[in-house]
Amino acid sequence: MENGAAQSVIVAIDGPSGTGKSSTSKAVAAQLGLSYLDTGAQYRAITWWMVANGIDIEDPSAIAAVAGKPEIVSGTDPENPTITVDGTDVAAPIRTQEVTSKVSAVSAVPEVRARITELQRSIAAAAEAGIVVEGRDIGTTVLPDADLKIFLTASPEARAARRSGELKGADVNATREALIKRDAADSSRKTSPLAKADDAVEVDTTELTLAQVIECVVTLVEEKRAGK
């Protein structure tokens, strides 16, 4: 199948952490020849920059004042997604526990969301063959006109088990508590909360293998492309 202009498709994949969003999004984009954007990494990147520059994470006005400073560049190749801040490769440091524990607070600041949302929209607009964008508010806020919106869910238990599989030596119960806490923070924030768009297709991944989730999403995208 050729990647003609007619085939260009924008896919929004939202859902809480531990639902397989990143693995699914990357695999689907690679399989279908689409670009890929991990929006969570962008929020982690700006959080990393705030921490590295000694900004008080407890002070939303301090965060807002410098939200425009860091230059965040996201590579959109699903086989090798990259992210830099002011030219520094931050792919590893943004995954630390320190950044993870602070990302919800930084992400809740409206100026941060406005800045990152603008960045995400420009990246999606520039993706010629189309793009898979994954995050928390893509279908509702960032790309409300996406061709296809998918909302991945899973039970807290399944998500904690997957997440602790990723975090070596993590305690499943502690991980589950942290996930539930983060969900609550992301779902209750005033600006662009984690929410399912009315026109999103919900895929419950609790009982599915990653391969099955990927297959399901690829099918949805191909049906959407065929019908465009």
C-alpha positions as CSV (number, residue, x, y, z in Angstrom):
1,M,0.0,0.0,0.0
2,E,1.5,3.3,-0.9
3,N,1.7,6.2,1.5
4,G,-0.1,8.6,-0.6
5,A,-1.5,11.9,0.7
6,A,-4.9,10.2,0.9
7,Q,-3.4,7.7,3.4
8,S,-2.2,10.3,5.9
9,V,-3.9,9.5,9.2
10,I,-3.7,11.1,12.6
11,V,-4.2,8.6,15.5
12,A,-4.6,9.7,19.1
13,I,-3.9,7.1,21.8
14,D,-4.7,8.1,25.4
15,G,-5.0,6.3,28.7
16,P,-3.3,6.0,32.1
17,S,0.2,4.6,32.6
18,G,0.7,0.9,32.5
19,T,-1.9,0.2,29.8
20,G,0.8,-0.5,27.1
21,K,0.4,2.9,25.4
22,S,4.0,3.4,24.4
23,S,4.7,-0.2,23.3
24,T,1.5,-0.3,21.3
25,S,1.9,3.2,19.8
26,K,5.5,2.6,18.6
27,A,4.7,-0.8,17.1
28,V,1.6,0.5,15.3
29,A,3.4,3.5,13.9
30,A,6.3,1.3,12.7
31,Q,4.0,-1.3,11.2
32,L,2.0,1.3,9.3
33,G,4.8,3.7,8.3
34,L,3.6,6.6,10.5
35,S,5.5,9.0,12.6
36,Y,5.3,8.6,16.4
37,L,5.2,11.0,19.3
38,D,5.4,10.2,23.0
39,T,3.9,13.3,24.6
40,G,4.6,12.0,28.1
41,A,8.3,12.2,27.3
42,Q,7.8,15.9,26.5
43,Y,6.3,16.6,29.9
44,R,9.0,14.5,31.5
45,A,11.6,16.6,29.6
46,I,10.3,19.9,30.8
47,T,10.1,18.4,34.3
48,W,13.7,17.2,34.1
49,W,14.7,20.7,33.0
50,M,12.9,22.3,35.9
51,V,14.6,20.0,38.4
52,A,18.0,20.4,36.8
53,N,17.6,24.2,37.0
54,G,16.5,24.2,40.6
55,I,13.0,25.5,39.9
56,D,10.6,25.0,42.9
57,I,8.2,22.3,41.8
58,E,5.8,23.2,44.6
59,D,5.4,26.7,43.1
60,P,3.2,26.8,40.0
61,S,4.0,30.5,39.4
62,A,7.8,29.7,39.4
63,I,7.2,26.9,36.9
64,A,4.9,29.1,34.7
65,A,7.5,31.9,34.6
66,V,10.1,29.6,32.9
67,A,7.8,27.3,30.9
68,G,8.9,28.9,27.6
69,K,12.7,28.6,28.2
70,P,13.8,25.0,27.5
71,E,14.0,24.0,23.8
72,I,12.4,20.5,23.5
73,V,13.0,18.6,20.3
74,S,11.2,15.2,19.7
75,G,12.4,12.8,17.1
76,T,9.3,11.0,15.6
77,D,10.9,7.8,14.2
78,P,9.0,5.0,16.0
79,E,12.0,2.7,15.7
80,N,14.2,5.2,17.4
81,P,12.2,8.0,19.2
82,T,14.6,10.6,20.5
83,I,14.2,13.6,22.8
84,T,16.5,16.5,23.6
85,V,16.4,19.5,25.8
86,D,18.6,22.4,24.7
87,G,20.5,19.9,22.6
88,T,21.1,17.4,25.4
89,D,19.9,13.9,25.0
90,V,17.5,13.3,27.9
91,A,15.9,9.9,26.9
92,A,17.4,8.2,30.0
93,P,17.3,10.9,32.7
94,I,13.6,11.7,32.1
95,R,12.7,8.1,33.2
96,T,14.2,8.4,36.7
97,Q,12.0,8.1,39.8
98,E,12.7,11.8,40.6
99,V,11.2,13.0,37.4
100,T,8.4,10.5,37.5
101,S,7.4,11.7,41.0
102,K,7.3,15.4,39.9
103,V,5.8,15.2,36.4
104,S,2.2,15.4,37.4
105,A,2.8,18.6,39.4
106,V,4.6,20.3,36.5
107,S,2.1,19.0,33.9
108,A,-0.8,20.5,35.8
109,V,0.6,24.1,35.3
110,P,-1.5,25.7,32.5
111,E,1.4,27.5,31.0
112,V,3.3,24.3,30.7
113,R,0.4,22.5,29.0
114,A,-0.1,25.4,26.6
115,R,3.5,25.4,25.6
116,I,3.7,21.6,25.1
117,T,0.3,21.4,23.4
118,E,1.5,23.9,20.8
119,L,4.6,21.9,20.3
120,Q,2.6,18.7,19.8
121,R,0.2,20.3,17.3
122,S,3.0,21.6,15.2
123,I,4.7,18.1,15.2
124,A,1.4,16.4,14.2
125,A,0.8,19.0,11.4
126,A,4.3,18.4,10.0
127,A,3.9,14.6,9.8
128,E,3.4,14.0,6.1
129,A,2.4,10.3,6.2
130,G,0.4,10.7,9.4
131,I,1.3,10.1,13.1
132,V,0.4,8.2,16.2
133,V,0.4,10.5,19.1
134,E,0.1,9.0,22.6
135,G,-0.6,10.7,25.9
136,R,-3.3,11.7,28.3
137,D,-5.3,14.5,26.6
138,I,-4.6,14.0,22.9
139,G,-8.1,13.0,21.7
140,T,-9.8,15.6,24.0
141,T,-7.5,18.6,23.9
142,V,-4.4,18.4,21.7
143,L,-5.9,16.9,18.5
144,P,-9.6,16.9,18.9
145,D,-10.0,16.4,15.2
146,A,-7.8,13.3,15.0
147,D,-8.9,10.7,12.5
148,L,-9.0,8.0,15.0
149,K,-9.0,8.2,18.8
150,I,-8.2,5.2,21.0
151,F,-8.5,5.0,24.8
152,L,-6.5,2.2,26.4
153,T,-7.5,0.9,29.8
154,A,-6.6,-1.9,32.1
155,S,-7.2,-2.9,35.7
156,P,-5.0,-1.2,38.3
157,E,-3.6,-4.7,39.1
158,A,-2.6,-5.5,35.5
159,R,-1.1,-2.1,35.1
160,A,0.9,-2.3,38.3
161,A,2.2,-5.8,37.3
162,R,3.4,-4.4,33.9
163,R,4.9,-1.3,35.4
164,S,6.8,-3.2,38.1
165,G,8.0,-5.6,35.3
166,E,9.5,-2.4,33.7
167,L,10.9,-1.1,37.0
168,K,13.3,-3.7,38.1
169,G,12.7,-4.8,41.7
170,A,9.6,-2.6,42.2
171,D,7.0,-3.7,44.7
172,V,3.7,-4.4,42.9
173,N,1.6,-3.0,45.7
174,A,3.6,0.2,46.0
175,T,3.5,0.6,42.2
176,R,-0.3,0.1,42.2
177,E,-0.7,2.8,44.9
178,A,1.6,5.2,42.9
179,L,-0.4,4.5,39.7
180,I,-3.7,5.2,41.4
181,K,-2.4,8.4,42.9
182,R,-1.0,9.6,39.6
183,D,-4.3,8.7,37.8
184,A,-6.2,10.8,40.4
185,A,-3.8,13.7,39.9
186,D,-4.0,13.5,36.1
187,S,-7.8,13.0,36.0
188,S,-8.7,15.8,38.5
189,R,-6.4,18.6,37.2
190,K,-8.2,21.6,35.8
191,T,-6.3,21.9,32.6
192,S,-6.7,19.1,30.1
193,P,-7.3,16.2,32.5
194,L,-6.9,12.6,31.6
195,A,-10.3,11.8,30.0
196,K,-11.8,9.6,27.3
197,A,-13.1,11.5,24.3
198,D,-16.7,10.9,23.4
199,D,-15.7,9.5,20.0
200,A,-12.8,7.4,21.2
201,V,-12.7,3.6,20.8
202,E,-12.0,2.1,24.3
203,V,-9.7,-0.9,24.3
204,D,-9.4,-2.8,27.6
205,T,-6.0,-4.4,27.6
206,T,-6.3,-6.3,30.9
207,E,-6.7,-9.7,29.4
208,L,-4.9,-9.0,26.1
209,T,-1.2,-9.7,25.2
210,L,0.7,-6.8,23.7
211,A,0.6,-8.5,20.3
212,Q,-3.2,-8.6,20.5
213,V,-3.5,-5.0,21.5
214,I,-1.2,-4.0,18.6
215,E,-3.2,-6.1,16.2
216,C,-6.5,-4.6,17.4
217,V,-5.2,-1.0,17.0
218,V,-3.6,-1.7,13.5
219,T,-7.0,-3.0,12.4
220,L,-8.8,0.1,13.6
221,V,-6.3,2.4,11.8
222,E,-6.5,0.4,8.6
223,E,-10.3,0.5,8.7
224,K,-10.1,4.2,9.2
225,R,-7.7,4.7,6.3
226,A,-9.8,2.6,4.0
227,G,-12.9,4.7,4.9
228,K,-11.2,8.1,4.6
